[in-house]
Amino acid sequence: MIATAGHVDHGKSTLVKALTGAEPDRLEEERRRGLSIELGYVWTTLPEAGEVAFVDVPGHEKFLRTMLAGVGPVPAVLLVVAADDPWMPQAAEHLAALDALGVSHGVVAVTRSDLADPAPMLARAREEVARTSLRHAQVLAVSAATGAGLDELRTALAALLGRMPAQDPGTDVRIWADRAFHARGAGTVVTGTLPAGTVRVGDRLATGDGTVRVRGVQALGTQRDQVSGVARVALNVVADDKVEIERDTVLVTPDAWHFTTSVDVRVVGDGALPEHPVLHIGATSMQVRARRFDDAHARLTLDRALPLRIGDRALLRDPGTRELWGVRVLDPSPPALRRRGASARRAQVLADLDDRPSLASELERRGVAPADLLRRIGVPVPAEADEWLVGDRARRLIAERMVAVVKAYDDQHPLEPGMALPALARALRLPSPELVGRLMPQELRLEQGRVTATAPRIGLPDAIERGVAAVETDLAQEPFAAPTADRLRELGLHHKAIAVAARAGRLLDLGDGIVLLPDAASRAAAWLSEIPQPFTTSEARQRLGTSRRVALPLLAHLDRAGLTTRHADDRRSTTGHRVAGGA
């Protein structure tokens, strides 16, 4: 696909008609006035290049917006200047726009070579394009009236298209609509350039406000089942109730693009950028608010969300002076700027970025980022990647911070150490508790949903140590005569203190305020194995010399530990399992 560019009345439409045999001026007013007002498009077949579409754009200064809508999504250009005219303002303006957009694939045609010697304009055109992204463009003299040079032009255009990189038919679709109208018997029709990807009949495309269903696809005047980019397409679409299709609508693959109203960019061009320039991207234009960070970087705030990716190229235009600046999208999902000096710091960050998306670069800068967002802004992310991705530097910093936070929490809560996963995630400002487990260093351990220090505690707090020592004395002669609730309170062993001692292996906590020494289970199993089997609860209570209050939870614990077997008649038998030290 090739777009034309050049000054009004320099023969763009006439040259396109000579190349294709078709009239690109579609409107009656265009034919009456002899100039292009809206975008026109026609097509032909070029040797060794196949079918080629031409987007014919207006050259009059009043229709610069329409011109930019035509060249914005198109990767190659045919710049047309007349041999019988001087170098004109719109030719310079169009060339400046192409240079700002970074268009490097093009051919320059010096038309009307039958009316004047083309040599001076050939030299001037070469001089002008040499300073731009079109510096390698071939410059040819042609005449649409006599046909001179047309074969050479066709050959140059075919060679140009042959040098252009092939587009991926499987990539995400984004179509900037340059026309939207109602066709009798068909309904809504949208036209635009498909830069890459594939559109099929039956596809659903998103607009940011909802979705549309593609009912028909046309390319080069022919109905197709599917079309792959680069291509000029007309789509017959059926929209959801809430979706309004109009010029400037953008149609994209659903759930594949990040719609944003804030974007950080690199600005290429001289002069002071106005506070409210007009943004031209694809076939869309809108006034935006520009916040300069430095001479080369700015944040643009948009009136409505657009699907943007890293590396997108656009234009900023001062509607008063018509001055142009090129734009390279660096971050379509930038952070909020709230602190003093944030603009200067942001400029330093952006200065180190280029417009080629890199996963390593994004993670180094963002620290923690959702994989889905990175994919939507154009970063290559492996299909098997986790939901949240973490950069290497962020991983180290989070691990260090996690150790400090957990140790501080444990110090402040000695009787109940260990932070719950959600609380730790909030303390570390992590977006998901799942990340805590992934990023937890070896110094920490996760038990029952809480993170605590892995190093075992040495000893117990003094108050708890004194209480446990008293229990050990109480149970020395009668190991199953558990202390009463009053005795535990007297010793300062409330439920948190008991839990701490149990985790340290100094007490066996049977619940409901019943505690024994840690070897009570193995000793009980050994004592019970000496009485006739099976035995009743009463017989067990008598052998252990304890009360029913202690015997019931102790027997239940022995059952769970596999040291006894409970029978259907509620009697039990020991299983012969003994723990070392329990005699």
C-alpha positions as CSV (number, residue, x, y, z in Angstrom):
1,M,0.0,0.0,0.0
2,I,1.3,3.4,-1.0
3,A,0.0,6.9,0.0
4,T,0.5,10.0,-2.1
5,A,1.8,13.3,-0.8
6,G,2.5,16.7,-2.3
7,H,1.3,20.2,-3.0
8,V,-2.2,20.9,-4.3
9,D,-2.6,20.8,-8.1
10,H,0.7,19.1,-8.7
11,G,-0.9,16.2,-10.4
12,K,-1.1,13.5,-7.6
13,S,-4.6,12.3,-8.6
14,T,-3.8,12.5,-12.3
15,L,-0.6,10.5,-11.8
16,V,-2.4,7.8,-9.7
17,K,-5.1,7.6,-12.5
18,A,-2.4,7.1,-15.1
19,L,-0.8,4.3,-13.0
20,T,-4.1,2.5,-12.2
21,G,-6.6,3.5,-14.8
22,A,-9.1,4.5,-12.1
23,E,-10.3,7.9,-10.8
24,P,-9.3,8.4,-7.1
25,D,-11.4,11.5,-6.7
26,R,-14.7,10.0,-5.4
27,L,-16.7,13.1,-4.7
28,E,-18.6,15.2,-7.2
29,E,-17.2,18.3,-5.6
30,E,-13.7,17.0,-5.9
31,R,-14.1,16.5,-9.6
32,R,-15.7,19.9,-10.0
33,R,-13.1,21.7,-8.1
34,G,-10.2,19.7,-9.4
35,L,-8.7,18.8,-6.1
36,S,-8.9,16.0,-3.5
37,I,-10.9,16.8,-0.4
38,E,-11.4,13.4,1.1
39,L,-9.1,10.3,0.9
40,G,-9.5,8.4,-2.3
41,Y,-8.1,5.0,-3.0
42,V,-7.6,2.9,-6.1
43,W,-5.5,-0.1,-7.0
44,T,-3.6,-1.8,-9.8
45,T,-1.2,-4.7,-10.4
46,L,2.5,-3.9,-10.6
47,P,5.1,-6.3,-12.1
48,E,6.7,-8.5,-9.4
49,A,4.7,-6.7,-6.7
50,G,1.2,-7.9,-7.3
51,E,-1.9,-5.9,-6.3
52,V,-1.1,-2.5,-4.9
53,A,-3.5,0.0,-3.4
54,F,-2.9,3.8,-3.6
55,V,-4.3,6.2,-0.9
56,D,-4.7,9.6,-2.6
57,V,-4.5,12.4,0.0
58,P,-5.5,16.1,-0.4
59,G,-2.7,18.5,-1.0
60,H,-4.5,21.7,-0.1
61,E,-3.4,23.3,3.1
62,K,-7.0,23.3,4.5
63,F,-7.0,19.6,4.4
64,L,-3.8,18.8,6.2
65,R,-5.7,16.8,8.8
66,T,-7.1,14.6,6.1
67,M,-3.7,14.2,4.5
68,L,-2.2,13.1,7.8
69,A,-5.1,10.6,8.2
70,G,-4.1,9.1,4.9
71,V,-0.3,8.8,5.4
72,G,-0.4,8.0,9.1
73,P,-1.1,4.2,8.9
74,V,0.6,3.7,5.5
75,P,4.2,2.5,5.4
76,A,5.2,3.8,2.0
77,V,4.7,7.1,0.1
78,L,4.8,8.5,-3.4
79,L,5.8,12.2,-3.0
80,V,4.7,14.2,-6.0
81,V,6.1,17.6,-7.1
82,A,5.6,19.4,-10.4
83,A,8.4,20.3,-12.8
84,D,6.6,23.5,-13.9
85,D,6.2,25.0,-10.4
86,P,8.7,25.9,-7.7
87,W,9.1,23.9,-4.5
88,M,5.8,24.7,-2.8
89,P,4.7,25.1,0.9
90,Q,2.5,22.0,1.0
91,A,5.2,19.8,-0.5
92,A,7.6,21.0,2.3
93,E,4.9,20.5,4.9
94,H,4.0,17.0,3.7
95,L,7.7,16.1,3.6
96,A,8.2,17.4,7.1
97,A,5.2,15.3,8.3
98,L,6.6,12.2,6.6
99,D,10.0,12.9,8.2
100,A,8.5,13.4,11.6
101,L,6.6,10.1,11.3
102,G,9.9,8.4,10.3
103,V,8.6,7.2,6.9
104,S,11.7,5.8,5.1
105,H,10.1,3.9,2.2
106,G,9.2,6.1,-0.7
107,V,9.7,7.3,-4.3
108,V,9.6,10.9,-5.5
109,A,7.9,11.7,-8.8
110,V,8.6,14.9,-10.6
111,T,5.4,15.3,-12.7
112,R,4.6,17.4,-15.8
113,S,8.0,16.8,-17.2
114,D,6.4,17.4,-20.6
115,L,5.6,21.1,-19.6
116,A,9.0,22.1,-18.2
117,D,12.6,20.8,-18.0
118,P,12.4,18.5,-14.9
119,A,16.2,18.8,-14.1
120,P,15.9,21.7,-11.8
121,M,13.1,20.2,-9.8
122,L,14.9,16.8,-9.8
123,A,17.9,18.4,-8.2
124,R,15.7,20.4,-5.7
125,A,13.7,17.3,-4.7
126,R,16.9,15.3,-4.1
127,E,18.3,18.1,-2.0
128,E,15.1,18.4,0.1
129,V,14.6,14.6,0.8
130,A,18.3,14.2,1.6
131,R,17.7,15.9,4.9
132,T,14.8,13.6,5.9
133,S,13.9,10.0,6.5
134,L,13.3,9.6,2.8
135,R,16.9,10.3,2.0
136,H,17.3,7.0,0.1
137,A,14.1,7.6,-2.0
138,Q,14.5,7.3,-5.8
139,V,13.7,10.5,-7.6
140,L,12.2,10.2,-11.2
141,A,10.8,12.5,-13.8
142,V,7.4,11.5,-15.2
143,S,4.5,12.8,-17.3
144,A,1.0,11.5,-16.8
145,A,0.0,13.2,-20.1
146,T,2.5,11.6,-22.4
147,G,3.3,8.5,-20.3
148,A,7.0,9.3,-20.2
149,G,8.7,7.7,-17.2
150,L,5.6,5.7,-16.0
151,D,7.2,2.4,-16.7
152,E,10.3,3.4,-14.7
153,L,8.0,4.6,-11.9
154,R,6.1,1.3,-11.8
155,T,9.4,-0.5,-11.6
156,A,10.7,1.8,-8.8
157,L,7.4,1.3,-6.9
158,A,7.6,-2.5,-7.3
159,A,11.2,-2.5,-6.1
160,L,10.2,-0.3,-3.1
161,L,7.4,-2.7,-2.1
162,G,9.8,-5.6,-2.5
163,R,12.2,-4.1,0.0
164,M,9.6,-3.5,2.7
165,P,9.5,-6.0,5.5
166,A,6.6,-8.5,5.5
167,Q,4.0,-8.0,8.1
168,D,2.8,-10.7,10.5
169,P,-0.7,-12.0,9.6
170,G,-1.1,-13.4,13.1
171,T,-0.4,-10.2,15.0
172,D,-3.1,-8.2,16.8
173,V,-5.3,-6.0,14.6
174,R,-5.6,-2.3,14.8
175,I,-7.5,-0.3,12.2
176,W,-7.7,3.5,12.3
177,A,-11.0,4.3,10.6
178,D,-10.7,7.2,8.2
179,R,-14.3,6.9,7.0
180,A,-17.6,5.6,8.4
181,F,-20.9,5.7,6.6
182,H,-24.2,3.9,6.2
183,A,-24.6,2.0,2.9
184,R,-28.1,1.1,1.7
185,G,-28.8,-2.6,2.1
186,A,-25.5,-3.2,4.0
187,G,-25.6,-1.0,7.1
188,T,-22.4,0.5,8.7
189,V,-19.2,0.5,6.6
190,V,-15.8,1.4,8.0
191,T,-12.8,2.0,5.8
192,G,-9.2,2.2,6.8
193,T,-5.7,0.7,6.5
194,L,-4.9,-2.6,8.1
195,P,-1.1,-2.4,8.8
196,A,-0.8,-6.0,10.0
197,G,-2.8,-8.9,11.3
198,T,-5.8,-10.5,9.7
199,V,-9.5,-9.6,9.7
200,R,-12.0,-12.3,8.9
201,V,-15.7,-12.4,8.4
202,G,-17.3,-13.2,11.7
203,D,-14.5,-11.6,13.8
204,R,-15.4,-9.4,16.7
205,L,-13.4,-6.2,17.1
206,A,-13.3,-3.8,20.1
207,T,-13.6,0.0,20.0
208,G,-12.9,0.8,23.6
209,D,-16.6,1.4,24.2
210,G,-17.8,-2.1,23.1
211,T,-17.4,-4.4,20.2
212,V,-18.5,-4.8,16.6
213,R,-19.0,-7.9,14.5
214,V,-17.5,-8.0,11.1
215,R,-20.3,-9.0,8.7
216,G,-18.3,-8.4,5.5
217,V,-14.7,-7.7,4.3
218,Q,-13.8,-6.0,1.1
219,A,-10.3,-5.3,-0.3
220,L,-9.4,-3.9,-3.7
221,G,-13.1,-3.8,-4.7
222,T,-13.6,-7.6,-4.0
223,Q,-15.5,-9.3,-1.2
224,R,-13.1,-11.5,0.8
225,D,-13.4,-14.1,3.6
226,Q,-10.3,-12.6,5.2
227,V,-7.7,-10.0,4.5
228,S,-4.1,-9.7,5.9
229,G,-2.1,-6.4,6.2
230,V,-0.8,-4.3,4.8
231,A,-4.1,-3.7,3.0
232,R,-6.8,-1.2,2.4
233,V,-10.0,-2.6,3.8
234,A,-13.7,-1.8,3.9
235,L,-15.6,-3.6,6.7
236,N,-19.3,-4.0,7.0
237,V,-19.9,-4.1,10.7
238,V,-22.7,-4.6,13.2
239,A,-22.1,-2.7,16.4
240,D,-23.3,-3.3,20.0
241,D,-26.0,-1.0,21.3
242,K,-23.6,1.3,23.1
243,V,-21.1,1.6,20.3
244,E,-21.1,4.6,17.9
245,I,-19.0,4.0,14.8
246,E,-17.7,7.2,13.2
247,R,-14.6,8.6,11.6
248,D,-11.7,8.4,14.1
249,T,-13.0,5.1,15.6
250,V,-10.3,2.6,16.2
251,L,-11.0,-1.1,15.7
252,V,-8.7,-3.6,17.5
253,T,-8.4,-7.2,18.5
254,P,-10.4,-7.6,21.8
255,D,-8.5,-7.8,25.1
256,A,-5.2,-7.3,23.2
257,W,-4.6,-3.5,23.5
258,H,-4.2,-1.0,26.3
259,F,-6.5,1.9,25.9
260,T,-4.9,4.9,27.6
261,T,-5.5,8.6,28.1
262,S,-1.9,9.2,29.4
263,V,1.2,8.5,27.4
264,D,4.9,9.4,27.8
265,V,6.7,10.2,24.5
266,R,9.9,11.4,23.0
267,V,9.4,14.6,21.0
268,V,11.5,15.1,17.8
269,G,11.6,18.7,16.4
270,D,12.6,22.2,17.1
271,G,10.7,25.0,18.8
272,A,8.6,25.3,22.0
273,L,5.9,22.7,22.1
274,P,2.5,24.4,22.8
275,E,0.5,23.3,25.9
276,H,-2.4,22.1,23.7
277,P,-1.1,20.7,20.4
278,V,-3.1,18.5,18.1
279,L,-2.1,14.8,18.1
280,H,-2.2,12.9,14.8
281,I,-1.8,9.1,15.1
282,G,-3.0,6.7,12.5
283,A,-6.1,8.3,11.0
284,T,-7.1,9.9,14.3
285,S,-6.5,13.4,15.5
286,M,-7.4,15.2,18.7
287,Q,-6.2,18.1,20.8
288,V,-4.2,17.0,23.8
289,R,-2.5,18.5,26.8
290,A,1.3,18.4,26.7
291,R,3.5,18.5,29.9
292,R,7.1,18.9,28.9
293,F,9.7,17.0,31.1
294,D,12.6,18.4,29.2
295,D,13.5,19.4,25.6
296,A,13.0,15.8,24.3
297,H,10.3,14.2,26.5
298,A,6.7,15.0,27.4
299,R,3.5,13.5,28.8
300,L,0.4,13.7,26.7
301,T,-3.0,13.7,28.2
302,L,-5.8,12.6,25.8
303,D,-9.4,13.6,25.8
304,R,-10.4,10.0,25.0
305,A,-8.6,6.7,25.4
306,L,-6.6,5.3,22.4
307,P,-5.0,1.8,22.0
308,L,-1.3,2.7,22.0
309,R,1.9,0.6,22.2
310,I,5.6,1.2,22.7
311,G,7.1,2.3,19.4
312,D,4.0,3.9,17.9
313,R,4.8,7.0,15.9
314,A,2.7,10.0,15.7
315,L,2.7,13.8,15.1
316,L,2.0,16.8,17.2
317,R,0.9,19.9,15.4
318,D,0.5,23.5,16.5
319,P,-2.8,24.5,14.9
320,G,-1.8,28.2,15.0
321,T,1.7,28.0,13.4
322,R,1.2,24.6,11.7
323,E,4.6,23.6,13.1
324,L,5.1,19.8,13.4
325,W,6.9,17.6,15.9
326,G,7.5,13.8,15.6
327,V,6.4,11.6,18.5
328,R,7.7,8.2,19.6
329,V,5.7,6.4,22.2
330,L,7.9,5.3,25.1
331,D,5.3,4.4,27.8
332,P,1.6,4.0,27.2
333,S,1.0,3.2,30.9
334,P,3.1,5.7,32.8
335,P,3.2,6.2,36.6
336,A,1.4,9.1,38.3
337,L,3.6,12.1,39.0
338,R,2.8,13.5,42.5
339,R,6.0,14.5,44.3
340,R,8.2,17.6,43.8
341,G,10.8,17.0,41.2
342,A,8.9,14.2,39.5
343,S,9.1,15.7,36.0
344,A,12.9,15.9,36.2
345,R,13.2,12.3,37.5
346,R,10.8,11.1,34.8
347,A,12.9,12.8,32.1
348,Q,16.0,10.9,33.2
349,V,14.1,7.6,33.1
350,L,12.7,8.3,29.6
351,A,16.1,9.4,28.3
352,D,17.4,5.8,28.8
353,L,14.5,4.3,26.8
354,D,14.2,3.6,23.1
355,D,11.0,2.9,21.2
356,R,11.7,-0.8,20.9
357,P,9.8,-2.8,23.6
358,S,12.0,-4.9,25.8
359,L,10.8,-7.2,28.6
360,A,14.0,-6.8,30.6
361,S,13.9,-3.0,30.3
362,E,10.3,-2.8,31.3
363,L,10.8,-5.0,34.4
364,E,13.9,-3.1,35.4
365,R,11.9,0.1,35.3
366,R,8.6,-1.1,36.7
367,G,9.8,-3.6,39.2
368,V,6.6,-5.6,39.4
369,A,4.1,-5.6,36.4
370,P,1.2,-7.7,35.3
371,A,2.1,-9.8,32.2
372,D,-1.2,-8.9,30.6
373,L,-0.5,-5.2,30.7
374,L,2.9,-5.7,29.2
375,R,1.5,-7.7,26.3
376,R,-1.1,-5.0,25.7
377,I,1.5,-2.3,25.4
378,G,3.5,-4.3,23.0
379,V,6.2,-6.0,25.2
380,P,7.1,-9.5,24.1
381,V,6.0,-11.7,27.0
382,P,6.3,-15.6,26.9
383,A,2.9,-17.3,26.8
384,E,3.8,-19.4,29.8
385,A,4.7,-16.4,32.0
386,D,3.2,-16.0,35.4
387,E,0.4,-13.5,36.0
388,W,2.8,-11.1,37.7
389,L,6.4,-10.5,36.5
390,V,9.2,-9.2,38.6
391,G,12.5,-7.7,37.6
392,D,15.8,-9.0,39.0
393,R,16.6,-5.8,40.9
394,A,13.1,-5.6,42.3
395,R,13.2,-9.2,43.4
396,R,16.4,-8.6,45.5
397,L,15.0,-5.4,47.0
398,I,11.7,-7.1,47.9
399,A,13.4,-10.1,49.5
400,E,15.6,-7.8,51.6
401,R,12.6,-5.7,52.7
402,M,10.5,-8.8,53.4
403,V,13.1,-10.1,55.8
404,A,13.2,-6.8,57.7
405,V,9.4,-6.5,57.8
406,V,8.9,-10.1,59.1
407,K,11.6,-9.9,61.7
408,A,10.3,-6.6,63.0
409,Y,6.8,-8.1,63.2
410,D,8.1,-11.1,65.0
411,D,9.9,-8.9,67.5
412,Q,6.7,-6.9,68.2
413,H,4.6,-10.1,68.5
414,P,6.7,-12.6,70.3
415,L,3.7,-14.6,71.5
416,E,2.2,-14.9,68.0
417,P,5.0,-14.4,65.4
418,G,4.5,-14.7,61.6
419,M,2.7,-12.2,59.3
420,A,-0.4,-13.3,57.3
421,L,0.3,-13.4,53.6
422,P,-2.2,-10.6,52.8
423,A,-0.8,-8.3,55.5
424,L,2.7,-8.9,54.4
425,A,1.8,-8.2,50.7
426,R,0.2,-4.9,51.8
427,A,3.3,-4.0,53.9
428,L,5.5,-4.6,50.9
429,R,3.1,-2.9,48.5
430,L,2.8,-6.0,46.4
431,P,-0.3,-6.3,44.2
432,S,-0.9,-10.0,45.1
433,P,-0.3,-12.2,48.2
434,E,0.8,-14.9,45.7
435,L,3.9,-12.9,45.0
436,V,5.0,-13.3,48.7
437,G,5.5,-17.0,48.4
438,R,7.4,-16.6,45.0
439,L,9.7,-14.0,46.3
440,M,10.3,-15.3,49.9
441,P,14.0,-15.7,50.6
442,Q,15.5,-18.7,52.5
443,E,15.7,-16.7,55.7
444,L,11.9,-17.0,56.0
445,R,9.4,-19.8,56.1
446,L,5.7,-20.1,55.3
447,E,3.5,-22.1,57.7
448,Q,-0.2,-22.2,57.6
449,G,-0.5,-19.0,55.6
450,R,1.9,-17.0,57.8
451,V,5.5,-16.0,57.1
452,T,8.0,-16.0,59.9
453,A,11.8,-16.2,60.5
454,T,13.2,-19.7,59.7
455,A,15.9,-19.5,62.4
456,P,14.5,-21.3,65.5
457,R,14.1,-19.2,68.6
458,I,16.6,-19.9,71.3
459,G,14.8,-20.3,74.6
460,L,11.5,-18.6,75.6
461,P,10.6,-15.2,77.0
462,D,11.5,-15.2,80.7
463,A,7.9,-15.1,81.9
464,I,6.9,-18.0,79.8
465,E,10.1,-19.9,80.7
466,R,9.3,-19.6,84.4
467,G,5.7,-20.8,83.9
468,V,6.8,-23.8,81.8
469,A,9.4,-24.7,84.5
470,A,6.7,-24.7,87.1
471,V,4.5,-27.0,85.0
472,E,7.5,-29.4,84.5
473,T,7.8,-29.5,88.3
474,D,4.1,-30.1,88.8
475,L,4.0,-33.0,86.4
476,A,7.3,-34.6,87.4
477,Q,5.5,-37.2,89.7
478,E,2.1,-37.3,88.1
479,P,2.7,-36.7,84.3
480,F,-1.0,-36.7,83.4
481,A,-2.4,-34.5,86.2
482,A,-2.7,-31.5,83.9
483,P,-2.7,-28.1,85.7
484,T,-6.1,-26.5,86.2
485,A,-7.1,-23.2,84.6
486,D,-6.5,-21.4,87.8
487,R,-3.0,-22.8,88.1
488,L,-2.2,-21.8,84.5
489,R,-3.4,-18.2,85.2
490,E,-1.3,-18.2,88.3
491,L,1.8,-19.2,86.3
492,G,1.0,-16.5,83.6
493,L,0.4,-19.2,80.9
494,H,-2.5,-17.7,78.9
495,H,-3.4,-19.2,75.6
496,K,-0.8,-17.2,73.5
497,A,1.9,-18.1,76.0
498,I,0.9,-21.8,75.7
499,A,1.0,-21.6,71.9
500,V,4.5,-20.2,72.0
501,A,5.7,-22.9,74.4
502,A,4.1,-25.6,72.3
503,R,5.8,-24.3,69.1
504,A,9.1,-24.4,70.9
505,G,8.4,-28.0,71.8
506,R,8.2,-27.4,75.6
507,L,4.5,-28.3,76.1
508,L,1.9,-30.5,74.6
509,D,-1.2,-28.4,74.0
510,L,-4.4,-30.6,73.9
511,G,-6.7,-27.6,73.6
512,D,-9.2,-26.1,76.0
513,G,-6.5,-25.1,78.4
514,I,-5.1,-28.6,78.9
515,V,-1.4,-28.9,78.7
516,L,1.1,-31.7,79.4
517,L,4.8,-32.3,78.9
518,P,5.9,-32.9,75.3
519,D,6.6,-36.7,75.9
520,A,3.1,-37.3,77.4
521,A,1.7,-39.0,74.3
522,S,4.5,-41.6,74.0
523,R,4.5,-42.2,77.7
524,A,0.7,-42.6,77.8
525,A,0.8,-45.2,75.0
526,A,3.5,-47.1,76.8
527,W,1.5,-47.2,80.1
528,L,-1.7,-48.1,78.3
529,S,-0.1,-51.0,76.4
530,E,0.5,-52.7,79.8
531,I,-3.3,-53.1,80.6
532,P,-5.6,-55.7,79.0
533,Q,-6.6,-54.8,75.4
534,P,-9.0,-53.4,74.4
535,F,-9.7,-50.9,77.2
536,T,-12.3,-48.4,78.1
537,T,-11.9,-44.7,78.7
538,S,-12.5,-45.3,82.4
539,E,-9.7,-48.0,82.5
540,A,-7.4,-45.7,80.6
541,R,-8.1,-42.8,83.1
542,Q,-7.4,-45.1,86.0
543,R,-4.1,-46.3,84.6
544,L,-2.9,-42.8,83.8
545,G,-4.0,-41.5,87.1
546,T,-5.9,-38.5,85.7
547,S,-9.4,-37.1,85.3
548,R,-11.9,-37.5,82.6
549,R,-11.2,-33.8,81.6
550,V,-7.7,-34.8,80.6
551,A,-8.3,-38.4,79.5
552,L,-10.7,-37.6,76.7
553,P,-8.6,-35.1,74.8
554,L,-5.4,-37.1,75.5
555,L,-7.0,-40.3,74.0
556,A,-8.3,-38.3,71.0
557,H,-4.7,-37.1,70.5
558,L,-3.4,-40.7,70.7
559,D,-5.9,-41.7,68.1
560,R,-4.8,-38.9,65.7
561,A,-1.2,-39.8,66.3
562,G,-1.8,-43.5,65.5
563,L,-0.7,-44.6,68.9
564,T,-4.2,-46.1,69.7
565,T,-7.0,-47.5,67.6
566,R,-10.6,-46.7,68.6
567,H,-13.1,-49.5,68.1
568,A,-16.8,-49.4,67.3
569,D,-17.8,-50.1,70.9
570,D,-15.8,-47.0,71.9
571,R,-13.0,-49.1,73.4
572,R,-9.4,-48.7,72.3
573,S,-6.2,-50.7,71.8
574,T,-2.6,-49.5,71.6
575,T,-0.9,-50.1,68.3
576,G,2.5,-50.7,69.7
577,H,3.9,-47.5,68.2
578,R,6.3,-45.9,70.6
579,V,8.2,-42.6,70.3
580,A,11.8,-42.7,71.4
581,G,12.1,-41.7,75.0
582,G,8.6,-42.9,76.0
583,A,9.1,-45.9,78.3
